[in-house]
Amino acid sequence: MVIRESVPLAPLTTLGVGGPARFFVEAQEADHVCQAVGWARERRLPVFVLGGGSNLVVSDAGFPGLVLQPGIRGISSRKEGARIFFTVGAGEDWDAFVGHAVSCNCAGIECLSGIPGTAGAAPVQNIGAYGQEAGSVIDRVDALEIVTGARTTLDSRRCAFGYRQSIFNTGEAGRWVILQVTFTLQPEGAPLVAYKDLQEHFGSSQPTLAEVREAVRQIRNRKGMLLVEGEEDARSAGSFFKNPVLTTRQYSALQRLLRERGDPAIPAYPAGDSLHKISAAWLIEQAGFAKGYARGRVGISRKHALALVNLGGATAAEVMALKSEIQSTVRRRFGIDLHPEPILLGFEETHG
Ligand code: NAP
């Protein structure tokens, strides 16, 4: 285990902005994770756990503690009754694991194809797409507690998965290093074709798991949401804002406002108990930020209004200035607060 000093973080993120980590370590084994957090504890340094860097904005000042990247590899599987359990090292590439599950003809995560990042990061924001969520197929998470160095197993209920959230990015953010994740998938299960994009792709045909995986990758690529070499619109942190979830009262007020102004109706979907999920991308575009909008070295993806892109040589401050401009314009125009989805690392002020 080698702890390096002053390691630039920008190249370790998909957005490519920000300063260095004061200390950096890649831990290939759980024991190395334990040693590394012990090392930081002795020096009273904060620890930040880095996955694939695809949902992260690092400040220009960087991070004044230890950045720990778990590189734990390995996928094992075990059949139990009608289910198969896959235990996946935190450092495994997420999309490679989805490919593996699909090649084993197991359903449950095929719609999560092409999401960048590691398997260990999947539970943190409960990644989801096209009607599937990692949290609904996670059986348990093996984790190490940073302050004590103790290892424990957290079952899925304990992880408290919600829309793009879990204990790992809310009440217990910064408490755990995820070592491995166990998923329970459905052998020979049918793929999910629930969203319009996929339904339009397949029409009335009955696709296989592998065909749905390929279609999701193609759709993501079309929207600049697939990391492919040379794809300038993918130099982003993915979706920069969460899709707002409104109460019925807030949603009715918004609909009224749009009607009064003669604006088009906003796409909305039921989100459980009298809640309505609305499209952040729609709000951004209707607020006047078209796809391809540029503001110096930062801009909005030409393919998806939800992604802020680094057009080349951008700073974190420039990204955050565009973020604030979009937030305040959407708030002024629609009375809706947009909240950032990526983790914001090393910023002094709070960026809600
Ligand atoms: P989209 O498909 O245009 O959907 C926009 C919004 O409408 C999302 O809030 C989506 O909900 C909702 N929606 C669309 N069809 C729906 C349906 N049939 N039932 C319920 N809700 C529906 O979104 P996009 O930006 O192009 O992204 C495609 C998918 O990738 C979405 O599911 C999105 O959430 C997902 N994605 C996830 C992440 C992440 O996990 N960090 C990052 C980028 C994109 P949902 O958000 O609940 O799907």
Residues whose N, C-alpha, C, O or C-beta is under 5 A from the ligand:
A	BS01	NAP	I127 G128 A129 Y130 G131 A194 Y195 K196 G238 S239 N243 Y269 K277 I278 S279
